[in-house]
Structures are given as structure tokens and as C-alpha cells.
């Protein structure tokens, strides 16, 4: 029997305003997984999601991990023989600071009228609570219309994605059999534009580290010691200023060893996309792009590796003056990696880069905070075709197959440890202010995301 999404799409339309209320309830929970102060609230978000899943026919529970709890849920669907799909997402959010730049409180979800209609503004609106709710609401509609789902479904929601998913791999390895499925569905990516859906078939990898340079045994008076002893802040900033050459290439030894140049056909495909570089840059107050010479903006963010300084600190940064030479200085760096680059090899190269520039009487430490290789998803798979059909059904146009400059470490870990590919269908936009103040989710994207996931459930069921 062919699964028909029509009645489910009609149910979603009738239930749209209550769906916004449920999203608002989840967004009001400050689940800042990186901050131990918010551990009770983070757990409350997990409990809220488990309760919602139970209400639509799932057997759901919270599982303890080495960090935040993990929500695991299962729905039998029509039983054995139906496709089995694992849905992955995360309920933790980035810290909201700087608070003074928010136009409304970050955990008081606010509906705002804007150029695309209504939008909801709150931390986590699109990353990833709003996107998780697109598929939960689609499942809710199937449950209300048919009393069941057309596929077997499992859910895996973590609370540590924004801190590098430190508990993820241990949990996946320990629960391989329970989480085994045919496919993983992830909504944590973007559309091409508000009217054009996208399927992501490539993600850059990540190496994220904290570098600390130690010098004197204690903070020193800059008048008594300045000019006579090594200053870790001076040394670190000089060192980091040498990370790139004048052509924008990264100077870490061996950084480009495994980087493959795009074939002419791939480069032509990038050039053929209707990418508005002026609008892309103008939305963030810029007029020209920078980076590796001789590369287009899309190539730079989709197909080339990067190394960026994300933060630096040391010495005295409070109000007023305190003239010290600090005992140490620290920085956070992230490298976005392309397929075939090995995070461990890049880390070894970074260590050599730092060691070669560390003077006598100083020492350094590099703490690895996160790492994952880049991922490619086979564009010709039946699951990508099913996703494309579902998106075209809702949007009235086929999706663009894109790459993403960001990283989702879980996608690589799920492939390596559970042996399944992921279907990356997201409903965010470039201007959603992810990780920034005033993060938002356009309600037209929320609505289309729910409808697309409802249609996807039918397409996946019809693969049986």
C-alpha cells in the first residue's frame, strides 16, 4: 500500500499555531549544555522532548552519559519489513552572550513580523530545537491521522553537540544494536534560499583546539620586567599572526597534503549555482570576501580547508589598568577540513608549527576540544532521491545539492560506528544568526520543514 501524505499535510496546516506554541515551550528552556550552572535546565529540555515523543506513540527514555543525558526513543511503525530510520538532533544551545545585543530576552521566545512574514526569535530557534521540532511535528501529524507512523523510527537526541559531543562516540559504540537502522535523518543544515530547498551531500570536518603558551612562573610588573623577559601574549599573537601567508594559505606543515583540487566539472557546477555573493556578504555588513587567493566564495566555504582564530585571552582584561606581563596566554583555534584530511595529522602539524615558534623558557600545551573528518554522502542513493521527491512535493521545485562549510561530528560517527549514511535536509537560512544574538527561525521555514518531513515519511515508507 502506498503511503499518502495528503491527509497528514492537511493536519499540519490545522495544527500550525499549536505547533508554534510547543516550539516556544521548548525554546524557553535555557539548555546551555556547555555551562554546568544550567545542567538542571538542560536535563529539563531532555525530559520535555521525551514526554513529547511518548505522546505520539514512542517508547522514550533518558539515558545517562558521561555528560548531559541522551534521549533515546523507538516507534514500531507498521512492524518488521518497514524501513527503519534513526532521527538525530541536539537539544543543547549555545550560550546567549553578549546579552546586551539581544533585542528580546534569549529564552523568552518572541514572534516578530519581518520581511518574510512571522519569525520566532530565541536562542536555539534554528540550531537545533526548531529543526528537531519539524520532524517531531511531522510525526505527530502522522500519529493523529493514522494512529501510527509509516516507518519504524528511532530517535537519538544529545545535549552536548555545542561542546563537541564528548559523550557521543562512547554512547554510540555501547548501543550499536539498539540504534541500528537503515538510514539516519538529520535536520541541522540550511536551505539554498527561503523558497528553494537543499540536500547537503558534503560536510567539512573539524579540528578545534585550545592553545596555551606558558612563560614566567607568575604575572610580573611590566615596569620591572618589561623588555627583559618573554611575554606570552606578545609571543602568542606574533605566532598566530603567522598562521596564513600573503595568499591566504594556511602555513601549518602538511596542511594541504591530502587536499584534492576540484575537477573542472565540479568547479563548473559551483559556478552555475545562482549564488548572490553581494547579498551573502552584505547581510553581515561586508562588501568583499577574503581568503585563499584564486578561489570563489563558494569554493572557499565548501571545498577548501581553513584555520581560524576563535578567541584569545591572557593578562588583565578588567576595567581600569593593571600593568602586568602575564604568566600565560591562551587562544582557541578551529580548522575546517575537507575530505581526506586527517584531524590527527593536522593536529601534529599544528603542534610542530607552535613548537618551531616557541622560544626558550616557554612551553605550550594544546588541548583537543573536538575533531571529526569531513563527510561525503552518496548523491545517487535511493534515500537522497526520496528526500528530493519529498522536498519537490512541498516546495514545487527540486532541491539544490549543496555542501556545507560547517561540521556535524555525529554524522561521521554514525557512519563509522553504526554503518549508515545520513540524509541531511535542513530548513535554516544564512541570515538566521546561528550562534549570534537574535537567532531566529522563519515560520515559513518551520512550516515547510514540517510538511517536507511528513512527505519524506511517505517517500521512505514507499521504498519498502
KETILO-725414 format. One record per residue (C-alpha): x, y, z; residue in three letters. Coordinates in Angstrom, 2 decimals. Layout:
N
[torpa [X,Y,Z],'ALA'],
...
END
This chain:
464
[torpa [0.00,0.00,0.00],'UNK'],
[torpa [1.40,3.39,-1.00],'UNK'],
[torpa [1.69,5.89,1.87],'UNK'],
[torpa [-0.23,9.10,1.08],'UNK'],
[torpa [0.95,12.28,2.87],'UNK'],
[torpa [-2.07,14.34,1.80],'UNK'],
[torpa [-4.23,14.00,4.94],'UNK'],
[torpa [-1.13,14.47,7.10],'UNK'],
[torpa [-0.24,17.72,5.35],'UNK'],
[torpa [-3.78,18.95,5.96],'UNK'],
[torpa [-3.45,18.05,9.66],'UNK'],
[torpa [-0.20,20.03,9.88],'UNK'],
[torpa [-1.97,23.08,8.47],'UNK'],
[torpa [-4.76,22.81,11.05],'UNK'],
[torpa [-2.26,22.32,13.89],'UNK'],
[torpa [0.26,25.02,12.92],'UNK'],
[torpa [-0.43,27.53,15.71],'UNK'],
[torpa [-0.26,24.87,18.48],'UNK'],
[torpa [2.99,23.68,16.89],'UNK'],
[torpa [4.42,27.18,17.32],'UNK'],
[torpa [3.33,27.13,20.98],'UNK'],
[torpa [5.09,23.81,21.53],'UNK'],
[torpa [8.26,25.13,19.89],'UNK'],
[torpa [8.07,28.21,22.13],'UNK'],
[torpa [7.81,25.99,25.21],'UNK'],
[torpa [10.99,24.14,24.25],'UNK'],
[torpa [12.84,27.35,23.38],'UNK'],
[torpa [12.01,28.83,26.79],'UNK'],
[torpa [14.18,26.18,28.49],'UNK'],
[torpa [17.78,27.52,28.75],'UNK'],
[torpa [19.53,24.25,27.90],'UNK'],
[torpa [23.06,25.67,27.72],'UNK'],
[torpa [24.84,22.34,27.78],'UNK'],
[torpa [28.32,23.85,27.98],'UNK'],
[torpa [27.62,25.59,31.32],'UNK'],
[torpa [27.32,23.35,34.43],'UNK'],
[torpa [25.15,26.03,36.05],'UNK'],
[torpa [22.42,25.16,33.55],'UNK'],
[torpa [22.65,21.36,33.96],'UNK'],
[torpa [19.18,21.10,35.59],'UNK'],
[torpa [17.63,23.14,32.76],'UNK'],
[torpa [19.44,21.09,30.14],'UNK'],
[torpa [18.03,17.93,31.67],'UNK'],
[torpa [14.58,19.54,31.75],'UNK'],
[torpa [14.77,20.08,27.98],'UNK'],
[torpa [15.61,16.41,27.51],'UNK'],
[torpa [12.69,15.37,29.71],'UNK'],
[torpa [10.35,17.69,27.77],'UNK'],
[torpa [11.35,16.08,24.48],'UNK'],
[torpa [10.99,12.55,25.85],'UNK'],
[torpa [7.48,13.38,27.06],'UNK'],
[torpa [6.52,14.79,23.64],'UNK'],
[torpa [7.77,11.65,21.92],'UNK'],
[torpa [5.81,9.43,24.31],'UNK'],
[torpa [2.69,11.42,23.50],'UNK'],
[torpa [2.94,10.35,19.85],'UNK'],
[torpa [3.48,6.67,20.38],'UNK'],
[torpa [7.20,6.37,21.08],'UNK'],
[torpa [8.79,4.44,23.90],'UNK'],
[torpa [11.19,7.15,25.11],'UNK'],
[torpa [13.68,7.44,27.95],'UNK'],
[torpa [16.62,9.48,29.16],'UNK'],
[torpa [19.95,7.70,29.20],'UNK'],
[torpa [22.84,8.88,31.32],'UNK'],
[torpa [26.14,9.61,29.61],'UNK'],
[torpa [29.48,11.00,30.75],'UNK'],
[torpa [27.86,14.43,30.38],'UNK'],
[torpa [24.34,15.55,29.51],'UNK'],
[torpa [21.51,12.98,29.23],'UNK'],
[torpa [20.66,11.46,25.86],'UNK'],
[torpa [17.08,10.98,24.71],'UNK'],
[torpa [16.50,7.61,23.02],'UNK'],
[torpa [13.10,6.67,21.64],'UNK'],
[torpa [11.62,3.96,19.41],'UNK'],
[torpa [8.39,3.64,17.43],'UNK'],
[torpa [7.48,0.25,15.91],'UNK'],
[torpa [5.62,1.78,12.94],'UNK'],
[torpa [3.91,-0.88,10.82],'UNK'],
[torpa [6.29,-3.57,12.08],'UNK'],
[torpa [9.06,-5.70,10.62],'UNK'],
[torpa [9.75,-5.19,6.94],'UNK'],
[torpa [9.22,-1.44,7.04],'UNK'],
[torpa [12.24,0.84,6.56],'UNK'],
[torpa [13.92,1.72,9.87],'UNK'],
[torpa [15.11,5.33,10.23],'UNK'],
[torpa [17.17,6.90,13.00],'UNK'],
[torpa [16.49,10.61,13.60],'UNK'],
[torpa [19.39,12.55,15.13],'UNK'],
[torpa [19.39,16.05,16.60],'UNK'],
[torpa [20.52,18.04,19.62],'UNK'],
[torpa [18.63,19.97,22.28],'UNK'],
[torpa [21.54,21.92,23.77],'UNK'],
[torpa [22.14,25.51,22.67],'UNK'],
[torpa [24.99,27.98,22.53],'UNK'],
[torpa [25.41,30.49,25.40],'UNK'],
[torpa [23.45,33.65,24.56],'UNK'],
[torpa [26.17,36.21,25.35],'UNK'],
[torpa [26.59,39.09,24.69],'UNK'],
[torpa [23.19,39.61,26.27],'UNK'],
[torpa [23.13,43.35,25.63],'UNK'],
[torpa [22.89,42.73,21.86],'UNK'],
[torpa [19.62,40.80,22.10],'UNK'],
[torpa [16.56,42.82,21.19],'UNK'],
[torpa [14.41,40.48,23.30],'UNK'],
[torpa [15.47,38.07,26.09],'UNK'],
[torpa [17.12,34.98,24.52],'UNK'],
[torpa [14.94,32.50,26.40],'UNK'],
[torpa [11.68,34.39,26.01],'UNK'],
[torpa [10.62,33.26,22.51],'UNK'],
[torpa [9.20,36.22,20.63],'UNK'],
[torpa [7.20,36.29,17.41],'UNK'],
[torpa [8.30,39.17,15.19],'UNK'],
[torpa [6.81,40.39,11.92],'UNK'],
[torpa [9.52,40.74,9.26],'UNK'],
[torpa [10.03,40.83,5.50],'UNK'],
[torpa [9.27,37.09,5.12],'UNK'],
[torpa [6.31,37.11,7.45],'UNK'],
[torpa [6.48,35.95,11.06],'UNK'],
[torpa [9.67,34.68,12.64],'UNK'],
[torpa [10.43,33.31,16.10],'UNK'],
[torpa [13.43,34.83,17.88],'UNK'],
[torpa [15.20,32.91,20.66],'UNK'],
[torpa [18.41,31.05,21.34],'UNK'],
[torpa [18.14,27.63,19.71],'UNK'],
[torpa [15.33,28.73,17.38],'UNK'],
[torpa [17.01,27.15,14.35],'UNK'],
[torpa [20.04,25.44,15.92],'UNK'],
[torpa [18.69,22.91,16.57],'UNK'],
[torpa [15.45,22.96,18.54],'UNK'],
[torpa [13.30,24.40,15.76],'UNK'],
[torpa [14.66,21.95,13.22],'UNK'],
[torpa [14.19,18.99,15.57],'UNK'],
[torpa [10.59,20.06,16.05],'UNK'],
[torpa [9.98,19.99,12.28],'UNK'],
[torpa [10.25,16.21,12.25],'UNK'],
[torpa [8.61,15.70,15.64],'UNK'],
[torpa [5.60,17.71,14.43],'UNK'],
[torpa [5.51,15.71,11.18],'UNK'],
[torpa [5.42,12.50,13.23],'UNK'],
[torpa [2.74,13.98,15.48],'UNK'],
[torpa [0.55,14.67,12.44],'UNK'],
[torpa [1.01,11.11,11.09],'UNK'],
[torpa [0.12,9.77,14.54],'UNK'],
[torpa [-3.05,11.88,14.77],'UNK'],
[torpa [-4.23,11.00,11.27],'UNK'],
[torpa [-3.27,7.31,11.13],'UNK'],
[torpa [-2.56,6.34,14.74],'UNK'],
[torpa [0.94,5.21,13.75],'UNK'],
[torpa [3.97,6.05,11.64],'UNK'],
[torpa [4.51,4.56,8.16],'UNK'],
[torpa [8.07,3.52,9.04],'UNK'],
[torpa [9.93,2.16,12.03],'UNK'],
[torpa [11.58,5.14,13.71],'UNK'],
[torpa [14.24,5.61,16.36],'UNK'],
[torpa [15.33,8.93,17.87],'UNK'],
[torpa [18.69,9.97,19.28],'UNK'],
[torpa [18.88,13.47,20.79],'UNK'],
[torpa [22.05,14.63,22.53],'UNK'],
[torpa [22.73,17.58,24.81],'UNK'],
[torpa [26.42,18.14,24.07],'UNK'],
[torpa [26.63,18.94,20.36],'UNK'],
[torpa [27.58,22.56,21.01],'UNK'],
[torpa [30.51,21.42,23.14],'UNK'],
[torpa [31.92,18.91,20.65],'UNK'],
[torpa [29.78,15.85,21.54],'UNK'],
[torpa [32.27,14.37,24.05],'UNK'],
[torpa [29.89,11.56,25.12],'UNK'],
[torpa [28.64,10.72,21.64],'UNK'],
[torpa [31.05,8.07,20.42],'UNK'],
[torpa [31.13,6.14,23.69],'UNK'],
[torpa [27.33,6.01,23.73],'UNK'],
[torpa [27.03,5.02,20.08],'UNK'],
[torpa [29.61,2.24,20.46],'UNK'],
[torpa [27.88,0.88,23.56],'UNK'],
[torpa [24.42,0.92,21.93],'UNK'],
[torpa [25.17,-0.18,18.36],'UNK'],
[torpa [22.47,-2.84,18.22],'UNK'],
[torpa [19.72,-0.68,19.70],'UNK'],
[torpa [20.44,2.26,17.39],'UNK'],
[torpa [20.98,0.24,14.22],'UNK'],
[torpa [18.82,1.41,11.30],'UNK'],
[torpa [18.81,1.72,7.53],'UNK'],
[torpa [19.33,5.48,7.43],'UNK'],
[torpa [19.91,8.48,9.68],'UNK'],
[torpa [17.92,11.68,9.07],'UNK'],
[torpa [19.42,14.96,10.29],'UNK'],
[torpa [17.93,18.47,10.16],'UNK'],
[torpa [20.70,20.84,11.22],'UNK'],
[torpa [21.62,22.43,7.88],'UNK'],
[torpa [20.33,25.18,5.58],'UNK'],
[torpa [18.16,25.63,2.53],'UNK'],
[torpa [19.53,27.31,-0.60],'UNK'],
[torpa [17.15,30.23,-0.04],'UNK'],
[torpa [13.74,30.72,1.54],'UNK'],
[torpa [11.93,29.27,-1.50],'UNK'],
[torpa [14.49,26.66,-2.61],'UNK'],
[torpa [15.17,23.52,-0.56],'UNK'],
[torpa [18.54,21.84,-0.35],'UNK'],
[torpa [20.08,18.49,0.49],'UNK'],
[torpa [23.59,18.61,1.88],'UNK'],
[torpa [25.86,15.92,0.44],'UNK'],
[torpa [29.17,17.11,1.91],'UNK'],
[torpa [30.23,18.47,5.30],'UNK'],
[torpa [33.62,19.86,6.19],'UNK'],
[torpa [35.40,18.24,9.11],'UNK'],
[torpa [36.70,19.95,12.22],'UNK'],
[torpa [39.73,20.22,14.46],'UNK'],
[torpa [39.06,22.50,17.43],'UNK'],
[torpa [41.79,23.17,19.98],'UNK'],
[torpa [42.80,25.38,22.87],'UNK'],
[torpa [46.41,26.52,22.79],'UNK'],
[torpa [48.13,27.82,25.94],'UNK'],
[torpa [51.61,29.33,25.98],'UNK'],
[torpa [53.39,29.50,29.36],'UNK'],
[torpa [56.20,31.91,30.20],'UNK'],
[torpa [57.20,33.31,33.62],'UNK'],
[torpa [56.17,31.43,36.73],'UNK'],
[torpa [53.78,34.23,37.75],'UNK'],
[torpa [52.35,37.52,36.48],'UNK'],
[torpa [55.02,40.22,36.53],'UNK'],
[torpa [55.14,44.01,36.86],'UNK'],
[torpa [55.63,45.33,33.33],'UNK'],
[torpa [57.80,48.20,34.57],'UNK'],
[torpa [60.18,45.97,36.47],'UNK'],
[torpa [60.37,43.14,33.92],'UNK'],
[torpa [59.11,44.51,30.59],'UNK'],
[torpa [61.64,44.13,27.80],'UNK'],
[torpa [63.74,41.68,29.78],'UNK'],
[torpa [61.57,38.55,29.91],'UNK'],
[torpa [59.35,36.67,27.45],'UNK'],
[torpa [55.76,37.95,27.32],'UNK'],
[torpa [53.43,35.06,26.42],'UNK'],
[torpa [50.80,37.40,24.96],'UNK'],
[torpa [53.35,39.05,22.68],'UNK'],
[torpa [54.73,35.69,21.60],'UNK'],
[torpa [51.31,34.07,21.05],'UNK'],
[torpa [49.92,36.93,18.98],'UNK'],
[torpa [53.06,37.03,16.85],'UNK'],
[torpa [52.86,33.26,16.37],'UNK'],
[torpa [49.19,33.31,15.41],'UNK'],
[torpa [49.80,36.20,13.04],'UNK'],
[torpa [51.97,33.82,11.02],'UNK'],
[torpa [49.24,31.19,10.52],'UNK'],
[torpa [48.48,32.47,6.99],'UNK'],
[torpa [50.72,33.64,4.20],'UNK'],
[torpa [50.04,36.65,1.97],'UNK'],
[torpa [47.94,34.47,-0.38],'UNK'],
[torpa [45.63,33.36,2.42],'UNK'],
[torpa [47.05,29.83,2.61],'UNK'],
[torpa [47.48,28.12,5.97],'UNK'],
[torpa [51.13,27.65,6.95],'UNK'],
[torpa [50.69,24.63,9.22],'UNK'],
[torpa [53.14,21.95,7.98],'UNK'],
[torpa [51.42,19.32,5.82],'UNK'],
[torpa [48.08,21.15,5.92],'UNK'],
[torpa [47.36,20.72,2.19],'UNK'],
[torpa [48.99,17.31,1.78],'UNK'],
[torpa [45.70,15.43,1.26],'UNK'],
[torpa [43.58,18.24,-0.20],'UNK'],
[torpa [42.17,17.42,-3.64],'UNK'],
[torpa [41.61,20.15,-6.20],'UNK'],
[torpa [38.12,20.36,-7.66],'UNK'],
[torpa [37.70,18.78,-11.07],'UNK'],
[torpa [36.65,21.09,-13.89],'UNK'],
[torpa [33.13,19.67,-13.82],'UNK'],
[torpa [32.83,20.30,-10.09],'UNK'],
[torpa [34.12,23.85,-10.46],'UNK'],
[torpa [31.66,24.46,-13.31],'UNK'],
[torpa [28.80,23.16,-11.16],'UNK'],
[torpa [29.70,25.62,-8.41],'UNK'],
[torpa [29.84,28.46,-10.93],'UNK'],
[torpa [26.42,27.50,-12.31],'UNK'],
[torpa [24.66,27.95,-8.97],'UNK'],
[torpa [22.67,31.13,-8.55],'UNK'],
[torpa [24.81,32.42,-5.68],'UNK'],
[torpa [24.45,36.12,-4.83],'UNK'],
[torpa [27.84,36.92,-3.29],'UNK'],
[torpa [26.96,40.59,-2.74],'UNK'],
[torpa [23.86,39.63,-0.77],'UNK'],
[torpa [25.75,36.93,1.16],'UNK'],
[torpa [28.39,39.44,2.26],'UNK'],
[torpa [26.07,42.43,2.55],'UNK'],
[torpa [23.89,40.63,5.10],'UNK'],
[torpa [26.83,40.70,7.53],'UNK'],
[torpa [27.94,44.24,6.72],'UNK'],
[torpa [30.76,43.41,4.29],'UNK'],
[torpa [31.38,44.29,0.66],'UNK'],
[torpa [34.19,41.93,-0.38],'UNK'],
[torpa [35.29,38.43,0.52],'UNK'],
[torpa [38.77,37.42,1.64],'UNK'],
[torpa [40.57,34.12,1.94],'UNK'],
[torpa [42.67,31.87,-0.20],'UNK'],
[torpa [43.62,33.67,-3.40],'UNK'],
[torpa [42.14,32.46,-6.68],'UNK'],
[torpa [39.10,30.77,-5.11],'UNK'],
[torpa [35.44,31.71,-5.32],'UNK'],
[torpa [33.49,32.28,-2.13],'UNK'],
[torpa [31.56,29.02,-2.51],'UNK'],
[torpa [34.78,27.09,-3.09],'UNK'],
[torpa [36.34,28.68,-0.01],'UNK'],
[torpa [33.47,27.70,2.29],'UNK'],
[torpa [32.53,24.35,0.76],'UNK'],
[torpa [35.66,22.77,-0.69],'UNK'],
[torpa [38.77,24.35,0.88],'UNK'],
[torpa [40.22,23.87,4.37],'UNK'],
[torpa [40.62,26.79,6.74],'UNK'],
[torpa [42.17,27.72,10.06],'UNK'],
[torpa [40.63,30.46,12.18],'UNK'],
[torpa [41.42,32.08,15.49],'UNK'],
[torpa [38.20,31.98,17.54],'UNK'],
[torpa [39.30,33.67,20.75],'UNK'],
[torpa [42.37,34.90,22.61],'UNK'],
[torpa [42.98,35.96,26.19],'UNK'],
[torpa [45.62,36.48,28.87],'UNK'],
[torpa [46.80,39.00,31.41],'UNK'],
[torpa [44.38,41.61,32.73],'UNK'],
[torpa [41.20,42.43,30.81],'UNK'],
[torpa [39.07,44.07,33.50],'UNK'],
[torpa [38.15,47.71,34.00],'UNK'],
[torpa [40.93,50.21,34.57],'UNK'],
[torpa [44.64,49.42,34.41],'UNK'],
[torpa [46.84,46.67,35.71],'UNK'],
[torpa [50.23,46.66,34.04],'UNK'],
[torpa [51.25,43.02,34.02],'UNK'],
[torpa [53.26,40.66,31.89],'UNK'],
[torpa [51.05,37.56,32.08],'UNK'],
[torpa [52.37,34.18,33.08],'UNK'],
[torpa [50.42,32.59,30.24],'UNK'],
[torpa [48.25,33.37,27.24],'UNK'],
[torpa [45.65,31.21,25.52],'UNK'],
[torpa [43.72,31.00,22.27],'UNK'],
[torpa [41.06,28.82,20.68],'UNK'],
[torpa [41.50,27.76,17.05],'UNK'],
[torpa [39.30,25.85,14.65],'UNK'],
[torpa [40.36,24.16,11.43],'UNK'],
[torpa [37.63,23.23,8.95],'UNK'],
[torpa [38.78,20.22,6.97],'UNK'],
[torpa [37.87,18.72,3.61],'UNK'],
[torpa [37.61,15.03,2.63],'UNK'],
[torpa [40.82,13.00,3.05],'UNK'],
[torpa [42.31,15.39,5.63],'UNK'],
[torpa [43.07,13.58,8.89],'UNK'],
[torpa [42.40,15.66,12.05],'UNK'],
[torpa [45.20,13.84,13.90],'UNK'],
[torpa [47.69,14.68,11.16],'UNK'],
[torpa [46.58,18.32,11.16],'UNK'],
[torpa [46.98,18.43,14.95],'UNK'],
[torpa [50.52,17.07,14.63],'UNK'],
[torpa [51.29,19.77,12.06],'UNK'],
[torpa [49.86,22.48,14.31],'UNK'],
[torpa [51.98,21.22,17.22],'UNK'],
[torpa [55.08,21.48,15.04],'UNK'],
[torpa [54.07,24.98,13.89],'UNK'],
[torpa [53.79,26.12,17.52],'UNK'],
[torpa [56.93,24.28,18.70],'UNK'],
[torpa [59.03,25.88,15.96],'UNK'],
[torpa [57.98,29.33,17.23],'UNK'],
[torpa [58.15,28.76,20.99],'UNK'],
[torpa [61.23,30.46,22.49],'UNK'],
[torpa [63.46,29.10,25.28],'UNK'],
[torpa [61.98,29.21,28.80],'UNK'],
[torpa [58.46,28.97,27.37],'UNK'],
[torpa [56.32,25.90,26.88],'UNK'],
[torpa [52.98,25.21,25.24],'UNK'],
[torpa [50.01,22.92,25.63],'UNK'],
[torpa [47.41,22.05,23.01],'UNK'],
[torpa [44.12,20.59,24.22],'UNK'],
[torpa [41.98,18.95,21.57],'UNK'],
[torpa [38.39,20.05,22.18],'UNK'],
[torpa [36.81,18.42,19.14],'UNK'],
[torpa [37.71,16.57,15.96],'UNK'],
[torpa [35.88,14.91,13.08],'UNK'],
[torpa [36.79,14.14,9.47],'UNK'],
[torpa [34.85,15.62,6.58],'UNK'],
[torpa [31.93,13.63,5.20],'UNK'],
[torpa [30.56,12.89,1.72],'UNK'],
[torpa [27.04,11.47,1.27],'UNK'],
[torpa [26.37,9.49,-1.94],'UNK'],
[torpa [24.17,11.79,-4.02],'UNK'],
[torpa [22.83,8.89,-6.09],'UNK'],
[torpa [21.43,6.88,-3.14],'UNK'],
[torpa [17.71,5.98,-3.03],'UNK'],
[torpa [17.42,7.94,0.22],'UNK'],
[torpa [18.65,11.14,-1.40],'UNK'],
[torpa [16.18,10.54,-4.23],'UNK'],
[torpa [13.40,10.06,-1.65],'UNK'],
[torpa [14.41,13.28,0.08],'UNK'],
[torpa [14.47,15.14,-3.22],'UNK'],
[torpa [10.97,13.87,-4.09],'UNK'],
[torpa [9.59,14.93,-0.69],'UNK'],
[torpa [11.08,18.40,-0.97],'UNK'],
[torpa [9.80,18.90,-4.51],'UNK'],
[torpa [6.34,17.80,-3.39],'UNK'],
[torpa [6.26,20.60,-0.79],'UNK'],
[torpa [8.27,23.37,-2.46],'UNK'],
[torpa [7.20,22.76,-6.06],'UNK'],
[torpa [10.81,22.72,-7.23],'UNK'],
[torpa [13.70,20.25,-6.92],'UNK'],
[torpa [16.29,20.77,-4.20],'UNK'],
[torpa [19.80,22.04,-4.79],'UNK'],
[torpa [22.52,19.56,-3.79],'UNK'],
[torpa [24.93,21.55,-1.67],'UNK'],
[torpa [27.95,21.25,0.59],'UNK'],
[torpa [28.16,22.91,3.99],'UNK'],
[torpa [31.15,24.68,5.45],'UNK'],
[torpa [30.22,23.65,8.97],'UNK'],
[torpa [30.64,20.31,10.70],'UNK'],
[torpa [28.25,17.85,12.33],'UNK'],
[torpa [30.57,15.37,14.12],'UNK'],
[torpa [27.69,12.99,14.78],'UNK'],
[torpa [27.23,12.32,11.05],'UNK'],
[torpa [30.76,10.94,10.73],'UNK'],
[torpa [30.49,8.99,14.00],'UNK'],
[torpa [27.15,7.46,12.97],'UNK'],
[torpa [28.65,6.35,9.67],'UNK'],
[torpa [31.77,4.89,11.29],'UNK'],
[torpa [30.18,3.27,14.35],'UNK'],
[torpa [26.66,2.40,13.14],'UNK'],
[torpa [27.45,1.88,9.45],'UNK'],
[torpa [24.72,4.08,8.00],'UNK'],
[torpa [24.63,7.15,5.79],'UNK'],
[torpa [22.74,10.28,6.74],'UNK'],
[torpa [20.18,12.30,4.82],'UNK'],
[torpa [20.88,15.95,5.61],'UNK'],
[torpa [17.76,18.03,5.00],'UNK'],
[torpa [17.68,21.35,6.84],'UNK'],
[torpa [15.49,24.41,6.84],'UNK'],
[torpa [17.76,27.16,8.13],'UNK'],
[torpa [18.81,30.27,6.23],'UNK'],
[torpa [22.13,32.09,6.02],'UNK'],
[torpa [20.73,35.06,7.93],'UNK'],
[torpa [19.31,33.09,10.88],'UNK'],
[torpa [22.07,34.43,13.15],'UNK'],
[torpa [23.14,30.99,14.35],'UNK'],
[torpa [25.44,31.30,17.41],'UNK'],
[torpa [24.79,35.07,17.43],'UNK'],
[torpa [22.40,37.34,19.32],'UNK'],
[torpa [18.83,37.45,17.97],'UNK'],
[torpa [18.91,33.94,16.49],'UNK'],
[torpa [15.67,33.31,14.62],'UNK'],
[torpa [13.68,30.78,12.60],'UNK'],
[torpa [11.37,31.97,9.86],'UNK'],
[torpa [7.96,30.45,10.49],'UNK'],
[torpa [7.54,29.83,6.77],'UNK'],
[torpa [10.65,27.64,7.01],'UNK'],
[torpa [9.30,25.93,10.13],'UNK'],
[torpa [6.04,25.17,8.34],'UNK'],
[torpa [7.68,23.91,5.15],'UNK'],
[torpa [10.10,21.85,7.21],'UNK'],
[torpa [7.25,20.06,8.96],'UNK'],
[torpa [5.48,19.45,5.66],'UNK'],
[torpa [8.67,18.20,4.00],'UNK'],
[torpa [9.31,15.73,6.82],'UNK'],
[torpa [5.73,14.48,6.57],'UNK'],
[torpa [6.20,13.93,2.84],'UNK'],
[torpa [9.58,12.29,3.49],'UNK'],
[torpa [7.97,9.76,5.83],'UNK'],
[torpa [5.71,8.73,2.94],'UNK'],
[torpa [8.58,8.54,0.45],'UNK'],
[torpa [10.68,6.42,2.83],'UNK'],
[torpa [7.73,4.11,3.53],'UNK'],
[torpa [7.25,3.65,-0.22],'UNK'],
[torpa [10.83,2.37,-0.54],'UNK'],
[torpa [9.84,-0.82,1.25],'UNK'],
END
